[in-house]
Amino acid sequence: MQTSTPAVPATAQSRVRDWRSMLIYVVFAGLFLLFAVTLHERGFLSENNLMNIARQSAMIAIMAVGMTFVLSAAEIDLSFGAVVALAAVTVALLLPYGMLVAVAGALAVGALCGLVNGALVSRIGIPSFLVTLGTAGIITGITRSVSALQSVPVDHEVFAFLFGSGDIGPVPVLFLWMMLVVALGHVVLRNTAFGKAVLASGGNKLAATYAGINVARVKMWVLLINALLAALAGILYAGRLHSARYTLGENDLMMVLTAVIIGGTHLFGGKGSVAGSLMGALIMAMVNNGLILMGLDIDQQLILRGVIIICAVTLTSGRLRRPRR
């Protein structure tokens, strides 16, 4: 005798999905309230500190937008940190020839890295994990060579104001760059044919192909977009720090991937949320800021940061399961 399992009503499934999609905002609000109460006397809620959190989250959020597209297409890019450093060094070296030349050159370098990654993945068929692992080493070697392992100073005041260290009233320029990229990324992923093709390619490659989607072209484009946004983050790093160094971006991989995953993007493709990635980046920046205000040493910060990340990912783990195909 066979027994059938009662089907879960569609409305119940919809409510579960809606609850999970809102969970990132609950986590953000909970952590914000925790730090606001425990660190009130240390200035956590001061305007200056809140603007510092916005600055700290800007580059991570910009890179997270690109990674949202990559993961949504069921790919991975491990080379974006190396692209950040190369773009930063490129813009610093080219600034004596003019700001527009420097910015265009750095973006062109990022685009070239993305095209190489995309061609190897989409045309030759090498897994993106292996491709970007290899190109990360190549790009890092190039950056170390052209910079001679030295910091490259950025002495262009207009560039520094527009790309990192400036403020328009109380609002940091970095925050404006972040919101511009997030808004464009959200619109493209949610409201354009390309965004739907990205999600379809990551959700079910065979079905997407039968639907007339050029999956190889989609993979090429998401890796190109990711590299371009990594290059933009490198430009902003150079402007904010007034210098560029080959080590820039090397510690951003964990931060960016964590921000994207806890923000609601499936690790195995098919679903992505740019708005969620923004919240994830803000959470990461807020945690770093809060731990510093607590006066913890670096070892304690690393331990507590890891615990908080694990808890946040666990709370959103329902979105990490591989979708059925």
C-alpha positions as CSV (number, residue, x, y, z in Angstrom):
1,M,0.0,0.0,0.0
2,Q,1.4,3.3,-1.0
3,T,0.9,6.5,0.9
4,S,1.2,9.9,-0.6
5,T,2.8,12.9,1.1
6,P,0.4,15.9,1.3
7,A,1.5,18.6,-0.9
8,V,2.5,21.9,0.7
9,P,0.0,24.6,-0.5
10,A,1.4,27.1,-2.9
11,T,0.4,30.0,-0.6
12,A,2.4,28.4,2.3
13,Q,5.5,28.0,0.0
14,S,5.1,31.6,-1.0
15,R,5.0,32.7,2.6
16,V,8.2,30.7,3.4
17,R,10.0,32.3,0.4
18,D,8.8,35.7,1.5
19,W,10.0,35.2,5.0
20,R,13.4,34.0,3.8
21,S,13.8,36.9,1.5
22,M,13.2,39.3,4.4
23,L,15.5,37.5,6.8
24,I,18.6,39.5,5.7
25,Y,16.9,42.7,6.7
26,V,16.0,41.2,10.1
27,V,19.6,40.2,10.7
28,F,20.8,43.7,9.7
29,A,18.3,45.3,12.1
30,G,19.1,42.9,14.9
31,L,22.9,43.6,14.6
32,F,22.3,47.3,14.3
33,L,20.2,47.4,17.4
34,L,22.8,45.3,19.3
35,F,25.7,47.6,18.4
36,A,23.5,50.7,19.0
37,V,22.7,49.6,22.5
38,T,26.1,48.2,23.6
39,L,28.2,50.8,21.9
40,H,26.1,53.9,22.3
41,E,28.6,55.6,24.6
42,R,31.4,54.9,22.1
43,G,29.8,56.8,19.3
44,F,28.3,54.0,17.2
45,L,25.3,56.1,16.3
46,S,27.3,59.3,15.6
47,E,27.0,60.7,12.1
48,N,30.7,60.4,11.6
49,N,30.8,56.7,12.5
50,L,27.7,55.9,10.3
51,M,29.4,57.6,7.4
52,N,32.5,55.5,8.1
53,I,30.4,52.3,7.8
54,A,29.1,53.6,4.5
55,R,32.7,54.2,3.3
56,Q,33.8,50.8,4.5
57,S,31.0,49.0,2.8
58,A,31.2,50.8,-0.6
59,M,33.9,48.7,-2.3
60,I,32.6,45.4,-0.9
61,A,29.1,46.2,-2.1
62,I,30.3,47.2,-5.6
63,M,32.2,43.9,-5.9
64,A,29.3,42.0,-4.4
65,V,27.0,43.3,-7.3
66,G,29.3,41.8,-9.8
67,M,29.6,38.5,-7.9
68,T,25.8,38.4,-7.6
69,F,25.6,38.1,-11.4
70,V,28.4,35.5,-11.5
71,L,26.9,33.3,-8.8
72,S,23.4,33.7,-10.3
73,A,24.7,32.3,-13.5
74,A,26.2,29.3,-11.6
75,E,29.8,30.4,-12.0
76,I,32.5,31.6,-9.7
77,D,35.3,34.2,-10.0
78,L,38.3,34.0,-7.7
79,S,40.3,36.5,-9.6
80,F,38.4,39.7,-8.8
81,G,40.7,40.6,-5.9
82,A,43.7,40.5,-8.2
83,V,41.9,42.7,-10.7
84,V,41.2,45.2,-7.9
85,A,45.0,45.6,-7.3
86,L,45.9,45.7,-10.9
87,A,43.3,48.4,-11.7
88,A,44.4,50.4,-8.7
89,V,48.0,50.3,-9.7
90,T,47.1,51.1,-13.3
91,V,45.1,54.2,-12.5
92,A,47.9,55.4,-10.2
93,L,50.6,54.9,-12.8
94,L,48.5,56.6,-15.5
95,L,47.3,59.6,-13.6
96,P,50.2,61.8,-14.7
97,Y,48.8,61.5,-18.3
98,G,45.4,62.7,-17.2
99,M,42.5,61.5,-15.1
100,L,40.3,60.4,-18.0
101,V,43.2,58.4,-19.5
102,A,43.9,56.8,-16.1
103,V,40.3,55.8,-15.4
104,A,39.8,54.5,-18.9
105,G,43.0,52.5,-18.8
106,A,42.1,50.9,-15.4
107,L,38.6,50.0,-16.7
108,A,40.2,48.6,-19.9
109,V,42.5,46.4,-17.9
110,G,39.6,45.1,-15.9
111,A,37.6,44.4,-19.1
112,L,40.5,42.6,-20.6
113,C,40.8,40.3,-17.5
114,G,37.0,39.7,-17.7
115,L,37.2,38.8,-21.4
116,V,40.0,36.4,-20.9
117,N,38.1,34.7,-18.0
118,G,34.9,34.6,-20.0
119,A,36.5,33.3,-23.2
120,L,38.2,30.4,-21.3
121,V,35.0,29.5,-19.6
122,S,32.4,30.0,-22.3
123,R,34.4,29.2,-25.4
124,I,36.9,26.5,-24.3
125,G,34.7,25.1,-21.5
126,I,37.2,25.2,-18.6
127,P,35.4,25.4,-15.2
128,S,35.4,29.0,-13.9
129,F,36.8,27.9,-10.6
130,L,40.0,26.6,-12.3
131,V,40.2,29.5,-14.8
132,T,39.9,32.3,-12.3
133,L,42.2,30.5,-9.8
134,G,44.9,30.5,-12.5
135,T,44.3,34.0,-13.8
136,A,44.3,35.3,-10.2
137,G,47.9,34.2,-10.0
138,I,48.8,35.6,-13.4
139,I,47.2,39.0,-12.6
140,T,48.9,39.2,-9.2
141,G,52.3,38.5,-10.8
142,I,51.7,41.2,-13.3
143,T,50.7,43.7,-10.6
144,R,53.7,42.9,-8.5
145,S,56.0,43.4,-11.5
146,V,54.6,46.7,-12.7
147,S,54.5,48.2,-9.2
148,A,58.0,46.8,-8.2
149,L,56.4,45.8,-4.9
150,Q,56.1,49.5,-4.0
151,S,53.1,51.7,-3.2
152,V,52.2,54.0,-6.1
153,P,51.2,57.5,-4.7
154,V,48.0,59.2,-6.0
155,D,48.6,63.0,-5.9
156,H,45.6,64.1,-8.1
157,E,43.2,65.9,-5.8
158,V,40.3,66.0,-8.2
159,F,40.6,62.3,-8.8
160,A,40.8,61.6,-5.1
161,F,37.7,63.7,-4.5
162,L,35.6,62.1,-7.2
163,F,36.8,58.5,-6.7
164,G,37.1,58.0,-3.0
165,S,37.9,60.6,-0.4
166,G,35.4,63.4,-1.3
167,D,32.2,64.3,0.5
168,I,29.2,66.1,-0.9
169,G,27.7,67.7,2.2
170,P,27.6,64.9,4.8
171,V,27.4,62.2,2.2
172,P,30.6,60.4,1.1
173,V,31.2,60.1,-2.6
174,L,31.9,56.4,-2.1
175,F,28.4,56.0,-0.8
176,L,27.0,57.6,-4.0
177,W,29.1,55.3,-6.2
178,M,27.9,52.3,-4.2
179,M,24.2,53.3,-4.6
180,L,24.6,54.0,-8.3
181,V,26.1,50.6,-9.0
182,V,23.6,48.8,-6.7
183,A,20.6,50.6,-8.4
184,L,21.9,49.7,-11.9
185,G,22.6,46.2,-10.9
186,H,19.2,45.7,-9.3
187,V,17.4,47.0,-12.4
188,V,19.4,45.0,-14.8
189,L,19.0,41.7,-12.9
190,R,15.3,42.1,-12.1
191,N,13.9,44.1,-15.0
192,T,15.8,43.3,-18.2
193,A,15.9,40.3,-20.6
194,F,19.6,39.9,-19.8
195,G,18.9,39.6,-16.1
196,K,16.3,37.0,-16.7
197,A,18.7,35.1,-19.0
198,V,21.4,35.2,-16.2
199,L,19.0,33.6,-13.7
200,A,17.7,31.1,-16.3
201,S,21.2,30.0,-17.2
202,G,22.1,29.5,-13.6
203,G,18.9,27.7,-12.7
204,N,18.8,25.2,-15.5
205,K,21.3,25.4,-18.4
206,L,19.6,22.9,-20.6
207,A,16.2,24.5,-20.2
208,A,17.7,27.9,-20.9
209,T,19.3,26.6,-24.1
210,Y,16.0,25.2,-25.3
211,A,14.4,28.5,-24.6
212,G,16.8,30.2,-27.0
213,I,19.2,31.7,-24.5
214,N,22.9,31.8,-25.5
215,V,24.3,30.5,-22.2
216,A,27.9,30.8,-23.3
217,R,27.4,34.5,-24.1
218,V,25.7,35.0,-20.7
219,K,28.6,33.5,-18.9
220,M,31.0,35.7,-20.9
221,W,29.1,38.8,-19.9
222,V,28.7,38.1,-16.2
223,L,32.5,37.5,-15.9
224,L,33.1,40.7,-17.8
225,I,30.7,42.7,-15.6
226,N,32.4,41.3,-12.5
227,A,35.9,42.2,-13.7
228,L,34.7,45.7,-14.6
229,L,33.2,46.3,-11.2
230,A,36.3,44.9,-9.6
231,A,38.3,47.4,-11.6
232,L,36.0,50.2,-10.4
233,A,36.5,49.1,-6.8
234,G,40.3,49.3,-7.4
235,I,39.9,52.8,-8.7
236,L,37.9,53.8,-5.7
237,Y,40.5,52.2,-3.4
238,A,43.2,54.3,-5.0
239,G,41.2,57.4,-4.6
240,R,40.3,56.7,-1.0
241,L,43.8,55.7,0.1
242,H,45.7,58.2,-2.1
243,S,47.9,55.3,-3.1
244,A,47.8,51.9,-4.8
245,R,49.6,48.7,-3.8
246,Y,49.7,45.2,-5.1
247,T,48.1,43.8,-1.9
248,L,44.8,45.7,-2.4
249,G,41.8,43.4,-2.7
250,E,43.6,40.3,-1.5
251,N,41.4,40.0,1.7
252,D,38.1,40.9,0.0
253,L,37.2,37.4,-1.4
254,M,35.7,36.1,1.9
255,M,33.9,39.4,2.6
256,V,32.4,39.6,-0.9
257,L,31.3,36.0,-1.1
258,T,29.8,36.2,2.4
259,A,27.9,39.4,1.6
260,V,26.4,37.8,-1.5
261,I,25.5,34.5,0.0
262,I,23.8,35.9,3.2
263,G,22.1,38.4,0.9
264,G,20.1,35.7,-0.8
265,T,22.0,34.6,-3.9
266,H,22.1,30.9,-4.5
267,L,25.7,29.5,-4.4
268,F,24.7,27.1,-7.2
269,G,22.9,29.6,-9.4
270,G,19.4,30.4,-10.4
271,K,18.6,33.1,-7.9
272,G,20.3,36.4,-7.0
273,S,19.5,39.5,-5.1
274,V,21.5,42.7,-5.6
275,A,19.6,44.5,-2.8
276,G,20.3,41.5,-0.6
277,S,24.0,41.7,-1.5
278,L,24.0,45.4,-0.5
279,M,22.6,44.5,2.9
280,G,25.2,41.7,3.2
281,A,28.0,44.2,2.5
282,L,26.5,46.7,5.1
283,I,26.4,43.9,7.7
284,M,30.0,43.0,7.1
285,A,31.1,46.6,7.4
286,M,28.9,47.1,10.5
287,V,30.4,44.1,12.2
288,N,34.0,45.2,11.5
289,N,33.2,48.7,12.8
290,G,31.4,47.4,15.9
291,L,34.2,45.0,16.8
292,I,36.8,47.8,16.4
293,L,34.7,50.1,18.7
294,M,34.6,47.4,21.3
295,G,38.4,47.7,21.5
296,L,39.1,44.1,20.7
297,D,42.5,43.1,19.4
298,I,42.8,41.7,15.9
299,D,42.8,38.0,17.0
300,Q,39.5,38.5,19.0
301,Q,38.0,40.4,16.0
302,L,38.8,37.5,13.6
303,I,37.2,35.0,16.0
304,L,34.0,37.0,16.7
305,R,33.7,38.0,13.0
306,G,33.9,34.4,12.0
307,V,31.2,33.4,14.6
308,I,28.9,36.2,13.4
309,I,29.4,35.2,9.8
310,I,28.6,31.5,10.5
311,C,25.5,32.5,12.4
312,A,24.3,34.8,9.6
313,V,24.9,32.2,7.0
314,T,23.1,29.6,9.1
315,L,20.1,31.8,9.4
316,T,19.9,32.1,5.7
317,S,20.9,28.5,4.9
318,G,17.5,27.6,3.4
319,R,18.7,29.6,0.4
320,L,22.0,27.8,0.0
321,R,20.6,24.4,-1.1
322,R,21.1,23.5,-4.7
323,P,17.9,24.1,-6.6
324,R,16.2,21.1,-8.2
325,R,16.8,20.7,-11.9
